[in-house]
């Protein structure tokens, strides 16, 4: 099972593009008849387990770790009107007959980290919780999927499912959607009228056709409308957001043999398409969010030709879809933003996972201001993934995902109460200057050129805030310093080479101030 919530979408796109080619019509918007089949097993009280499970709980407070079975992974979280945290995902366990099972798992905490209840749902198949939302009465809407065999999961022969439970975790209803042969889940939101909107994708892998779709239902689960959109060969709605007028903004992916990129399709509340924008950048957006000005932010995965691997890629555009800026973080190993949220100041909090060390996957977060300036990189040291983020009205940042405990993945939910990195100044080198044998010579119109060795020097405004400083060249760690004199003499580099110089300054909470500079080394 994938520990990064949405990474196996990459496998889908790769599979599609390597399949036999079939011509696809131009972008279209039409109604698809989905099959709705409430599963009777959900009405059986034996299939709904609600218990305290105190044997698996940590002490109250954050972080909270929940370990029930061989694999427990949280994929999303939200907050209700009483500031309780609702976390949704799945739990994997071994039955008495020694078979592996997966169930939806939902946990409700108060905002100080005390568990209120947890509940699992078993349809009789493999069930995986993907996203979560709440309505105005604090009912909880779970979105996920189920499949009958792991072969069906790999082939995306999935039944997409919405389950409604009340604020006490009591089952209300479920709806199942299965169109064509292959299906992929996206996101779920609840509008101002308590209507429920879900996004995703469907198609046929063999025919190389995959369409973005969005469906709106009322609060009782009755379908109001559904729409599809196809651009190029592959379109998938990986997440959904709502603006102040209940317009529906679907973020997703468009791809063909000639490339792929982020896209945004906007509908009004009646399902009429307002606009569609494709950005020929990024490879897989995993989440979309709107700020107070209704600018749209997509975050997910990009690609770096320098490191030849996946990168952390974020895109911001205005409410009309015009591009404002993009930002990319490349550790030199695989990086993936899984979710994004916006605080009251317009700061953009992106969370996910990275193979930064080159040895293990770790939880990761990057915070940008509204203009795309990096404010903080958070590297908490937790081995695992972050799949969801929520910001409350006081700008507290809650995250959830999974932690690896001796190859046993467990729910992991935390509050980031400190995201302020050390304040630093870069003394040497200065960007767009020529340096010869450690001496600063002349300013250059562009580029930084270093001839011979140079002593790279930084200064911390408050040395007590700094735990360590790391120096990287071309993604390789060269030196780690813990003393107050943060200087490193560098003389390496091949002839006429382009070097990515990266300096990371850590505090004790894993907050990182980062300085990155492209330099040229003639010799």
N, C-alpha and C positions, 0 to 999 in steps of 0.2 A: 504494500500500500504506500502511496506517495505521502511523504512527510511534509512537503511543501504543497499547500492547498491546491494550487492551480497549475503546477508545472507540467502535468501530463498533457495539457493542451498542446504543448510543443510537439509531443509525439503524434497527436491527432493531425496537426497541420503537415508534419513531415510525411505521415502515412498518406494523407490525401494527395500531396503533390508528387508522391512517387507512384500513385495509382494510375490506372489507365485514364486518358484524357477524354472528357466529354464536354462539348460546348455548352455554356451556360448563357441564358438570356440576360439582357441588360437589367439594371436595378429594377426591382418590382416590389409591389406592396399589395398583398392579397390575403384573403382569409383562409386559414387552414382549419380543417375539422379535427380537433383533438379528441381523443377518447378519454372520458372521465369515468373512473371506476373506483368508488370507495371500497376499501378492502375490509372485509368483515372481521378479519383477525384483529384489527385495531379496536373493535368494540368488545373484545374479550378481555375482562379485567386481568386475566393471567398474563396477557401480553403487555401490560402496563405496570412496570415496577417502579414504585416511588418509596424511597427509604433514605434514611440518614447516612448509612454506610460509614459509621464513625471510624471503622478500622482503616479507612483509606484517607482520612482527612488529616491535613496539617493543622497546626494551631491557627487561630483566627489571625487576621491581618494579611498583608500582602508580602510576598506572592502567595498564591494558593496553588497547590499541586494536588491533582486528583488522579489516583492510580487504581483502576478497577480490574483491568485485565492485561493481556499481553500487549495491547496497543490502544491507547486513548489519545485522541487528537482533537483539539478545539479548532474550529475553522472560522468562527465569527463571534462577535459580541455586540450587544446594544444595551441601552439603559431605559428603564421605565420611568413613569412620572414621579415615583417615590425614590428615585436615585438608586434603585437596585440594579445590579449588573446581571444580565442574562447571557450566558455563554452556551454556544451550540457547537456540536461536532459529532463524533462517533466513538464508540467503545468496541474493541475487539476482544473476544474471549474464547476459551476452549470449552465446549460442552462436555457433558458426561460421556457422550459417545465419541469424544476426542475429535470432533469436527470444529472448525473455526467459524465463528459467527460475528457479525457486525450489527450494532444497533445504533439508532439515533440516541444521542446523550445530550441532555440539557441540564445546566446547573444554574441556580439563581443564588446570588450573593447579595448581601447588603454592601454599601459602598465602603465599608471598613474591612471587608474580606471575610465576614461570617457567612457560612453557607446557610441558606434558608431551606432549600430543598433541591433534590435532583431527580430526574425522571428519564427513563429509557423507553423507547418504542421499537417494537419488533414486528415487522410486517410478515414475517415468515421467510424472508429472503435476506440478502446482505443489504443493509441500510446505512447510508452515509449522510450525515447532516452537513450542509454546505454554507447556508446563510441564515440570518434570523432578523426579524423586525417585530415591533410592538405596535398595537393600535391605541386609540385614545382611551380605551378601558383597561389598558395594560394586558390585554390578551397577547399571546405570543404566537407568532407565525414562523414556523420552521420550514425551510426549503432545502431539499436534498434530492437524493435519488436512491434507487435500489436496483439490484440485478440478481440473477439466479445462479450465476457461476462466474468465476474469475475470468474465464474466456470471454463472457459477455461484457465484463467490465473493460477488458483490454480493447474490445471491438466497439465500445461505446453503445452497446445494446442496452440502454438504460431506460428505466421508468422514472421520470421526474415527478417529485412529490411535494405537496404542500400539506403540512399538518398544523392545525390550530389547537392550542391548549390555552386554558384560562390562566389568570395570574397565580393560581395555586397549583398549576401543573396538571390540571384535570383535562383529559382529552375532550375535544369538541367535535372535530371532523377532519377528514383528509381528502385530498383530491390527487389523482394520478394522471399524468400526461405522457402519452407515448405516440410520437408521430414518425412516419417513415421507418427507417431501420435504426439509425444512429442518432443519439441525442446527447446534448451537453448542457449542464446547468450554468446559470449566470448569477444574478443577484435578485433580491427581493426588497421592496419598499411598500409602505402604507401611506396613502395620500390623506389629505385633510378631511375627506369624507369616509375614511376607513376602508376605502377600496384597496385591493391588494394587487400589486404589479410585480410580475416576475419576468426575467429575461433568460435567454439561453441561445441554443442553436440546434438545428436538426438537419438531417440529410442522409445521404447514402455514400458510404466510403467507396464502394465499388464504382459508382458513377461519377465520383469526384464532384459532388454537388453538396454544398452545405450553406444554410441560410440562417441569418440572424432572425430571432423572433422575440416578440414581447406580447404578454397576455395580461389582461386586466379582468379581475373578478370582484364581486362585491364581498362584503364581510361574512357572508354565509357560504362563500365558495362557488357562487354561481357565475359562470363566465359572462362578461359584458362584451368584450371583443378581443380578438388577437390579430396581430399583424406580422408579416415577414418582410425581410429586406435582403436582397442579394447584390453584392458588388464583386466583380471578378468571379473567381471560382469558389472562394470560401469567405463567409461572413458569419461571425459568432458574436452574440451579445454577452460579454463576460461579466458585466455589472450594469446597474441601473440607478439613476438618481432622479429626484423631483425638484422642480423649481417652485417659486412662490405661487405660481398659477396652476400648480399641479400638472404642468407640462412634464413629459416623460423623456428623460435623456438617457439613451442607451450607449454605453461605451463598449467598444469591442475591437475585433480584428477583421481586416480584409486581407486576403492573400491570393496569389496566383503563382505561376511559374516564374514570373518576372519580378517578384518581390512581395513584401507584406508590410503592413503598418497599422497604426492605431486608426480607429474611426469613431465617429459620433453620429448617431441618428436621433433626431428629436421629433417627438410626436406631441400633439395637443392632448387634452384629457379625453377627447372623443376618438383618439386613435388616428387622426389625420396627420400624415407626415408633414412636418414643417421644414426640415432641412436634413441634409446628410453631408458630412465632411470626412474626407479621407486625408490622413497625414502620412506621407511616405517616409515614415521614420518610426523607430521602435519596432518590436516584433510581436509582443504580446501584452496588451494592457490587462491588468488584473482587477483594477478598481477605478471608480470614478466618484468625484465629490464636487460640490459647488461651494463657493465662498459667498459672503454676504452680498457681493455685487453680481452674483450668479455667473462669475467666471467659472469655467469648467477645467478641472484638473484630472488628468489620467496618469496612473502610475502602474508600472509593471516591469517588463523585461525589454532590453534593447540588445545591441550587439556591438562589440568592439573589434575592429580589424587589427588593432594593436595587440590585444591579448588573445584574439580569436576565441572569445567566449561570451556568454551572456552577461549583460550589465544591468544595473539599476537605472531605469529610464523613466523620467517624469516630464510631462508635457502640460502646459497651461495655455488655454485660449480664452478669448472673451465670450460673452453670451451669444454672439453672432457666429462663433466658430472660428474667428480669425486668430491665428497663432500669435501668442505673446512671447513665450520662451520655452526652451527645453533644457533639461539638465540630465547629465549622465554620470553615474559613479561606476568606476571599474576598478575592482580590487586585483585584477589579474586572474582571478578564479571566478566561478559562476556566482552571480549576484541576482537576486530577484526580489523586487518589491511586490508584496502581496496585498496590501491595503493602504488606503490614504484617508485622512480626515483633516479638517480645517478648523483652527481655533478662532476665537473672537477677534484676534488681531490680523487675521488673514494668513498666519503662519501655516505652512503645509507640512503635516506629519506623515511621513511614509514609513512603513514597517515591512519587514520581510525576513529574508535569510541570506547568508553569504558563506561561501567557502573561503573566506578571507585568508585563513591560516594555511590553506591548501591541504589540510589534514582532516578537518571535520566541519560539518555544517553548524552555523551558530546564528543566534538571534541578532537582529540588526535593525537599526532605525536611523533615518536621516531626516532632519528638520530644516526646511527652507523658509525664508521670509517670503512675503508676497511677491517680491521681485525676483525670486529664484536664487538669492544669496544663501549659501549654506551656513546655517546657524549652529548646528550641532550634529555630529555623527555619534550615535550611541552604540557602543560595543560592550554589552553587559557581561560577556563571558559565559552566557548560558548556552550550552550545546543544545540545539534544537531549532525551531522555526517560530516565527510570529505570523499568524494568518489574519488577525483582525485587530483594529484599533478603534476606540471610541473616545471622543473628547466631550466632557460635560460642560455645563454652563459656567463653571469656574475655571475652565481650561485645564482641568486635570486630565491626564492622558492614561487611559486604561488599554492594556494590550492582552491578547490571548493567542495561544498556539500550543506547542508541545515542547517538552523537555525530554532529552534522552538520558535515561537512568539505567546504565548498564544494558543497553540495547532494548530497553523497555520504555516505550514512549508514553508519556502521561500528559494530561491536561495541565497547562501552565498559564495562569492569569496573574497579572501584576499591575501595579500603579507606578507610573514614572513620575515621581515627585521632584526630581532634579534632572533638568536637561540643559544646564548651563555649563558649557565647557570652560577650560582655563582661558584667560585672556592673554594673548601672545603678540609679539611683534617679530617679523622676519627682518633680521639685520643684514644678512648676506646669504645668498646673492639677492640683488634687487632686479626685478623684472625689466627686460629690455635694456640691458647693459652688457658691455664687453668686459670680461675679467681675464687677466693674464697673470698666471702664477700668484693667485690669491689677491691681486690688486685690481681695484675698480678703475677702469679707464674711461670710456666714453659712452654716452647714451646711444642707443640704436633705435631706428624707426620701428622695428619689430624684431622679435626673437631675443633670446638671451644666449650669449655665446661664452663658453668657459674654455680657456686654453690652459692646460696644465692643472695642477692641483688647486683646490679651494677649500677653505675652512667654512663650512656651512654653520651659520650661527643664528640662534633664536634667543629671544628674551621674554621671560614670563613676567607679566605685571605683578603677580603675586606668586613667588616660587612655592609657597606652601600649598597652592592649589594643584601643583603638578606632581603626579606620581611617577611618570616615565615619559620618555620621548623616543620615538622610533623613526629611523631614517630608511627610506626605500628608494631604490633605483629600478625602473622598469619592473615594478611589482615585487621585487625581491628585497627582503629585509636585510639591511647591511649593518646596522648598528642600533643598539638599545642603550640609552643612557638614563641613569637615575640620580645622577649628581646635579647640583645646581648650575654648573657651568655647561650649558647645553651647546656644545660645539663638536662637529665631526669633520675631520679632514678627509676629503674625497679626491682620489686621483685616478679612479678607474674610468672605463668607457673605451669602446673601440674607436678606431680612427673614423672621423667624419660621421659620427653616430648621433642619432636623436635619442635623448634620454628623458624619461618621465621621472622627475624628482618629486617624491612625496614624503612629507614630514607630518607625523601624527603625535599630538600632545595629549596625554590622558590624565584625568583626575581619578580619584578612588572609586567613583560611581560608574566608571566606564564612559563618561562623556569625553568626546574627542574634538579638539580643535585641529583642523587639517589645513595644510598648505601644500598646494600642488603646482608645479612649474615645469613647463617643457623647456629643456635646454639643448643646445647644440655643442658637441665636443669635437672640434676639428681634429685635435690630437692631444 
